[in-house]
Amino acid sequence: MFIIKYKKIFFGISTILVALSIFSIFYFGLNFGIDFKGGAITEIAYLESEDVLVEMPSIEDLKLDLQKMELGSFIIQEVSTVAKNEIGGIILRTRDLSESERLSVVDILNQEGKYKIEEKRYNSVGPTIGEELKDKAIWAILIVVLAIIFFITFAFRRVIEVSNTANRVSSWKYALAAIIALVHDIVIPTGIYAYLGSIFIDYQINTIFIMAILAILGFSVNDTIVVFDRVRENLISSKKGNFDDIIGKSLKQTITRSINTSLTTLIVLLSLYFFGGEATKQFALILSIGVVFGTYSSIFLATPLLTLLRNKK
């Protein structure tokens, strides 16, 4: 099959994508949300009204007024409006605020009653809780990855027994190929989000992002194992066949299923992103990116890697 014949091209594409993602992570940095960093985030919408001004204040004026409160470092950014009665909106990210400070901040954003506003969101997390959540998120990802390694190694432990000498591949090599694909599927969405986080304040690495990453891991490894299982079946039925031909045959038999499954999932996720609420928008975006690259890695990366790992010690 052409995927096996031109596997070096697909390996090169994956290498470039991962390298660009790593560059993005280190160059732009990760925009950790208040879930992991601690602090407060306030979202205000400026509404239309006949009694007050119909234009929102400038960001520069708001910055000057907020600096007088001695809040330390803060980030304020204008956001696009959604509702018809909104003329604009802002998101403000600060340190953890007391109730009196929060009210003072809202008063500044309201310019002492000159504007009609709606406080759409206020979340506050202490720095200690943020560090604890960050540690738990890292451990959650590591535990999932280790569980996948052990599961694939165990599930394919008898693959050597059903293969002829020329086609024998240790079960841990199946796990290694799957893990390389999973790293590919995690790094690329993270790199994209690092870039988006440098432009938009609300694109943050938070608990929603971790949930999406864990979902991507499950989706990607499921697709990879389906192809691997077909490889095992073909190794049993074609004991005298060439290993590369068996891999190509297995991909040809499963590629339509993989693409169709991903497309149907992607349609649902994109519908959720464009027509769903704000609370699920970022989750749908991260998962959509993960589905695309997870499908790519299962077909063009993980399975062709078996042909390279077969004779590698």
N, C-alpha and C positions, 0 to 999 in steps of 0.2 A: 504493500500500500504506500501511497505517496508520502504519508506522514512519517513512516519509518525510513523511506528513501531520503527524505529531506529533513531528517530530524535535527541536524546541526543548525539549520536555518531557524527552526522553532526554538531550539535551545538558545540561539543568539538573541531572538526577540525577547524571550523571557529574561535573559541576562541583562539586556538593555533596560527593560521595564523595571526590574528590581534595582539596578544601579541608579536609575533616575529617582526612584522612590526613596532609596537610602539617602541620596543627595538632598532631596526635598526635606526629609526628616531632620537632617543635620543643619541644613542651611536655614530653613524657615522655623525649625523647632516645633515641638508639639504644643498646641494650644490647650493645655489641661483646663477642664471646666472646674467649677467650684466643688463638684463632687469629689475631686481628687486634690485640689489645691486649697480649698477653703475660701471663704469670702461670700460676697452677696452679689446677686444679679437682679437688676430691676428693669422691667420693660414697660414703657409708657407709650400710649397712643394719644395723639392729638386729634380731637374731634371737631367736626364742623359745628358752628353755632352762630346765631344771629347776634348774640349779646357780647361775644368776645372776639378776639382777633382770629382770622381764618388762615393765617400762615404761622407755621411752627417757628420757634426761636432758632437762631443759628447755633450750630454746634460750638463755635468758638466762644459765643457769649455764655453758653452753659458751662463750658470748661472754666472760664474765668471765675464764674460765681462758685463753682464746686471747689476750686482751688482754695478759696477763702475758708472752707470748712476744715482744712487740714486733714483730708481723708487719706493722705499718702498717695501712692500711685493708683490711678484708675484709668479705665478705658471707656470711652463713650463713642457710640457709632449710630448713625442714622440707618433705619431699616425701611424696607418697602412696606406699603400699607396693603391690607387685604380687604377690610370692610369698606363699603361705599361711603360711610359717614366719617371715615378717617382721612385726615389731610397729611399725615405723616406719623412717624414714630421713632423712638430711640431705645437703645439698650445700653445700660450703664453697668459696668462691672467694677466693684470696689472690694475693700476688705470687709470683714464681718461687721455689720452695723448694729448699734443699739436701737431700740424703738424710737427714741428721741432723734437720733441721727437720721434714721430712715424717713421720719416725718419731715425733717428739715430738708433732706434731699428731694423729696417729692415736692415740697414747697418751692424749691429752686427751679425744678423742672417745670413747674406750673407758672413760674415767674409771678408768684404772689397773686394768683387768681386771674392773670391776664388771658389764660388759655383754659379751654375745657379739655380735661384729660381723663384717661381711663388707665388705671394701673392694671395691666394685663398679667403681670407676673412679678413675683418677688420670692426668691429662694435664697436661703442663708445656710451655710455649712461652716462649722468651726474647722480650723487647720488640723487639729488632732484627728477628728473624724475623717477628714479628707485623706490624710496619710494612711489611715487604717483601711479605707476603701480602696486606695491605690494598691496596697500590699495584697489585699484579698483578690483584686482583679488579676494581678500578675500570677498569683498562685492558682487561680481558676484556670487560666490559659495553660500554664505548665502542666497541671494535673490532667487536663483534657488531652494535651499532646502526648503525654506519657501513656495514658490509657489507650490512645489510638495505636501507639507503637506496640504495646503488649498485645492488644487485640489482634492486629494484623499478623504479628509474628506467630501467635497461637493459632489463628484461623488457617494460616497457610503452612503450618508446620509439616504437613505430609506431602507438600507439593514436590519435594525431591523424590519421594518414593514412587510417584506416578509418572515421573519424567525419565526419558532416557539419559544416558550419561552426558551427551552433548548439550542437552537442554536444561540441565539442573541449575536452579537458582535458589539459594537459601531463602527461607521465609523472612529473615530479618532484612534482606535486600528489598523485598516487597514493601516492608515497613519504612525502610530508608527512602525509597522512591516516593512513597506517599507523604512522608514528612517534608521532603524537599518541596513537593508540590504545595503543601500546606503553608510552609514559610513564604513561598511565592504568593499565596492567596492572602496572607496577612499583611505582608510588607507593602504590597501595591496599594490597597485601600488606605493604609496608614499614611503612606507618602502623599496620596491625593488629598487626604484630609489635613495633613500638615500644610500643604499649599493653600487649601481653602481657608484654614484657620488663620493664615497670615493676612488674608484679605477681609474675611467676615468674622466678626467677634463671636457669632453664635455657632460657628462650626468648631465644636470643642471635642476633646477626648474626654468623655464622661461615661457614666454607667450604661447609657444607651449605646454608645460606641462599642463597649465591651460585650454587651448582649449581642450586638450584630456580628462581632468578630467570632464569638462562640457559635452563633448560628451558621456563619460561613464555614467554619471548621467542620461542622456536622454535615452540611450540604456537600462540600467538596469531597470529603473522605467517602461519603456514601457513593458518589458518582465514580470515584476512583476504584473502590472495592468492586463495584459492578463489572467494570472492565477487567480487573484482576481476576475475578471469579470466572469470567468467560475465557481468559487466558488459561487458567487451570483446567477447565473443561476441555479445551482444545489440545492441551498437552496430553491429556489422557487418551483422547480419541485419535490424535495424530502423533503417535510416539516416534515415528520415523521422519517427521517433518522438520524443516529448518526452523530454528527458534525465531528468527526475524520474520519469517513467513507466517508463523503461528501468531505472533504479536500483531502483525498487520491484519490477519484474518479476524482476530478478536476485536480489533478497533473497528473494522468495517461492519461487523455484526452489531456493535453497540453504539456507534456514533450517532445514528438517527435517533435512537432512544434518548441519548444524553442531550442532544440539541433540543429535541421536542420538550423534554422535561424542563430544561432551563428556560426556554422561550415562554412556556406557560407560566412558570414562576415569575419571570421577568415582567410579563404583562400585568400580573396582579400587583407586583411591587411598584411599577411605574404608575399604575392607576392610584395606588395608595399615596405615592409621592405628589402627583399633580392634583388629585381631588380629595385627598385625606386631610386630616387636621394637622396643625403645627406640631403636636406632640409626637406624631408618628412619622413626620416628614424625613427627619435625619436618619432614623432607623431604616426607612425604606430606601433612602439613597445609598447608605453604606452597604446594605444587603444586596442592592441591585449591582453595585460595583463588584461585590464579592461573587455573585452568581456568574457574572460574565467571565471574570478571570478564573474562578473555580472550574467552570466548564472547560475553559482553554487549557488549564493545567492538567485536568484529568485526561484529556484527549491528546494534547500535543506535548506534554511534559512528563507526567508520571509514568505512563505506560512505555513510551520510547526509552525512558531511562533504564528500564529493565534490560534492554539490549546492550547498554553500556556496562551495567553492573553484573551481568552474567559471568564475565570472566575476570572481574576485578576482585582482588583480595582485600 
